[in-house]
Amino acid sequence: MDQGLAAVMVGLFTAVGGIIVALIQRNRKENRDDHAIVSQQIAHVFRSLTRVEDLMHGHIRWHKEAQREQTQRGDQGAGGDLTA
């Protein structure tokens, strides 16, 4: 193989290698960006679920307190105990 052809082959391999590396780097950046977006969305969902959970606990607590007050007053209704 003469030196001219070897130089062309080396240049070709270098160019192809550079293109491949550039594509890989671009995909890695896109992956990082996508990961950041997904992480933010997961954090938002977590905050929303935590808020809903707090609201549900408060609502259940309200029902328990109302039931306790009703039991303490003896307001079981004219029919007596309905569990029998």
C-alpha positions in Angstrom: 0.0 0.0 0.0 1.5 3.3 -0.9 1.7 6.2 1.6 -0.9 8.3 -0.2 -3.5 5.6 0.0 -2.6 5.0 3.7 -3.0 8.7 4.5 -6.4 8.7 2.8 -7.5 5.6 4.8 -6.3 7.1 8.1 -8.2 10.4 7.3 -11.3 8.5 6.4 -11.2 6.4 9.6 -10.6 9.5 11.6 -13.6 11.3 10.0 -15.9 8.4 10.5 -14.8 8.0 14.1 -15.3 11.7 14.8 -18.8 11.5 13.4 -19.7 8.5 15.5 -18.3 10.2 18.7 -20.3 13.4 17.9 -23.5 11.4 17.5 -22.9 9.5 20.8 -22.2 12.8 22.7 -25.4 14.4 21.3 -27.4 11.4 22.4 -25.9 11.4 25.8 -26.8 15.1 26.2 -30.4 14.5 25.1 -30.6 11.6 27.5 -29.4 13.8 30.4 -32.0 16.5 29.4 -34.8 13.9 29.2 -33.8 12.5 32.6 -33.9 15.9 34.2 -37.4 16.5 32.8 -38.7 13.2 34.0 -37.1 13.7 37.4 -39.0 17.1 37.7 -42.3 15.4 36.7 -41.8 12.7 39.2 -41.1 15.2 42.0 -44.3 17.1 41.0 -46.4 13.9 41.1 -44.9 13.1 44.5 -45.8 16.5 45.9 -49.4 16.2 44.5 -49.8 12.8 46.0 -48.5 13.9 49.3 -51.0 16.8 49.3 -53.9 14.5 48.4 -52.8 12.1 51.1 -52.8 14.9 53.7 -56.3 16.0 52.5 -57.6 12.5 52.8 -56.2 12.0 56.3 -57.8 15.3 57.4 -61.1 14.3 56.0 -61.0 10.9 57.6 -60.0 12.5 60.9 -63.0 14.9 60.6 -65.4 11.9 60.1 -63.9 10.1 63.2 -64.3 13.2 65.3 -67.8 13.8 64.2 -68.7 10.2 64.9 -67.0 10.4 68.3 -69.0 13.6 69.2 -72.2 11.9 68.0 -71.5 8.9 70.2 -70.7 11.0 73.2 -74.0 12.9 72.8 -76.0 9.7 72.5 -77.4 10.7 69.2 -77.7 7.2 67.9 -81.1 7.9 66.5 -84.6 6.9 67.7 -84.1 3.3 66.5 -81.2 2.6 68.8 -78.1 0.7 67.7 -78.1 0.0 64.0 -75.3 -2.6 64.1 -77.5 -5.4 65.5 
